[in-house]
Amino acid sequence: MSYINVENLSKRFVRRGQLTEALSEVNLEIEQGSFVSFIGPSGCGKSTLLRIIGGLMGAEEGGITVGSRSPSEMQSDKQFGFVPQSPALFPWRTVLQNMNIPFEVNRKSTTDLSDAKGDPIELLHSVGLGDFMHAYPKELSGGMKQRVGIARAFASGAPILLMDEPFSALDEITRELLMHQLMKIWEQHKKTVIFVTHNIQEAVYLSDKVVIMSSRPGRITSEVHIDLPRPRVESVIESPEFYNYVGQLRELLRERW
Ligand SMILES: Nc1ncnc2c1ncn2[C@@H]1O[C@H](COP(=O)(O)OP(=O)(O)OP(=O)(O)O)[C@@H](O)[C@H]1O
């Protein structure tokens, strides 16, 4: 049995009398400590699946276990860290003070920081924000704010991180830089990460497994295991194996778009 198990999951929404079959008969297994991406056309249910796994939403049919427990139990036990498209940062707090939010939410004092899995100061250095620890959010670019969000998730101690298109609002160069920084941190901490993206290269570079979804109804159409060496070095992007995976995913997505 895997760490995260999704069995025959279906989810429907009814809005203004109209039914949307957001997910239909989804089956998925995710290994502990692996990096898994969801990719697929807009509206195919990627965020919905992520939210259900994270215990933020229920489903009509099917079951999910996360480490043999229910998502809502795991959620109330603070076992999930969320990284959305733009991180929620308190404007009146410095970067380092914003890093402490998960500990305060978990009702731990900031002195507990040393017990957490990731050291906030070290993590800020890893994402290139060593010189900005005492800056305020308004002094940061969008990419820098997103780096705080990622570093904060790794510092939180949550073993499972759910990332919903964290790089989608960034320019191409910043996106690539953050992708490499995320990979470096992940290689050190090996948390279980589920990452929603529209970007094929990003999915191949980061993932152990890419889950391809199609819409109406949202379902999983294929899974591709990415057997590129780890730790993933930046130059892997230029290798023929990388291009082969990108081509394979593009083909599978084109069939289902
Ligand atoms: N709260 C909601 N109420 C009604 N319908 C919803 C709700 N949330 C999602 N949906 C619908 O469910 C479907 C799946 O939405 P979801 O956001 O999961 O897709 P997605 O693949 O993440 O899309 P995108 O890539 O555009 O972010 C869509 O048709 C959406 O309109």
The ligand as an SDF file (V2000), in Angstrom:
LIG
                    3D

 31 33  0  0  0  0  0  0  0  0999 V2000
  -16.4760   25.4360   -5.8940 N   0  0  0  0  0  0  0  0  0  0  0  0
  -16.8650   25.1040   -7.1030 C   0  0  0  0  0  0  0  0  0  0  0  0
  -18.1650   25.2100   -7.4700 N   0  0  0  0  0  0  0  0  0  0  0  0
  -18.5960   24.8360   -8.6880 C   0  0  0  0  0  0  0  0  0  0  0  0
  -17.7790   24.3280   -9.6470 N   0  0  0  0  0  0  0  0  0  0  0  0
  -16.4800   24.2150   -9.3420 C   0  0  0  0  0  0  0  0  0  0  0  0
  -15.9480   24.5850   -8.0640 C   0  0  0  0  0  0  0  0  0  0  0  0
  -14.6160   24.3460   -8.0570 N   0  0  0  0  0  0  0  0  0  0  0  0
  -14.3200   23.8540   -9.2730 C   0  0  0  0  0  0  0  0  0  0  0  0
  -15.4240   23.7660  -10.0390 N   0  0  0  0  0  0  0  0  0  0  0  0
  -15.4830   23.2410  -11.4130 C   0  0  0  0  0  0  0  0  0  0  0  0
  -14.8680   21.9640  -11.4350 O   0  0  0  0  0  0  0  0  0  0  0  0
  -14.0690   21.8050  -12.5950 C   0  0  0  0  0  0  0  0  0  0  0  0
  -12.6310   21.5260  -12.1900 C   0  0  0  0  0  0  0  0  0  0  0  0
  -12.0800   22.7240  -11.6180 O   0  0  0  0  0  0  0  0  0  0  0  0
  -10.5640   22.7890  -11.1200 P   0  0  0  0  0  0  0  0  0  0  0  0
  -10.3260   24.1590  -10.6000 O   0  0  0  0  0  0  0  0  0  0  0  0
  -10.2900   21.6570  -10.2180 O   0  0  0  0  0  0  0  0  0  0  0  0
   -9.7600   22.5670  -12.4810 O   0  0  0  0  0  0  0  0  0  0  0  0
   -8.2240   22.7740  -12.8120 P   0  0  0  0  0  0  0  0  0  0  0  0
   -7.7980   21.6300  -13.6570 O   0  0  0  0  0  0  0  0  0  0  0  0
   -7.4520   23.0150  -11.5500 O   0  0  0  0  0  0  0  0  0  0  0  0
   -8.2920   24.1120  -13.6840 O   0  0  0  0  0  0  0  0  0  0  0  0
   -7.1670   25.2160  -13.9800 P   0  0  0  0  0  0  0  0  0  0  0  0
   -6.0380   24.5270  -14.6560 O   0  0  0  0  0  0  0  0  0  0  0  0
   -7.8630   26.1930  -14.8940 O   0  0  0  0  0  0  0  0  0  0  0  0
   -6.7860   25.8370  -12.6510 O   0  0  0  0  0  0  0  0  0  0  0  0
  -14.2450   23.0780  -13.4040 C   0  0  0  0  0  0  0  0  0  0  0  0
  -15.2420   22.8530  -14.3900 O   0  0  0  0  0  0  0  0  0  0  0  0
  -14.7090   24.0990  -12.3910 C   0  0  0  0  0  0  0  0  0  0  0  0
  -15.5420   25.0760  -12.9890 O   0  0  0  0  0  0  0  0  0  0  0  0
  1  2  1  0
  2  3  1  0
  2  7  2  0
  3  4  2  0
  4  5  1  0
  5  6  2  0
  6  7  1  0
  6 10  1  0
  7  8  1  0
  8  9  2  0
  9 10  1  0
 10 11  1  0
 11 12  1  0
 11 30  1  0
 12 13  1  0
 13 14  1  0
 13 28  1  0
 14 15  1  0
 15 16  1  0
 16 17  2  0
 16 18  1  0
 16 19  1  0
 19 20  1  0
 20 21  2  0
 20 22  1  0
 20 23  1  0
 23 24  1  0
 24 25  2  0
 24 26  1  0
 24 27  1  0
 28 29  1  0
 28 30  1  0
 30 31  1  0
M  END
$$$$
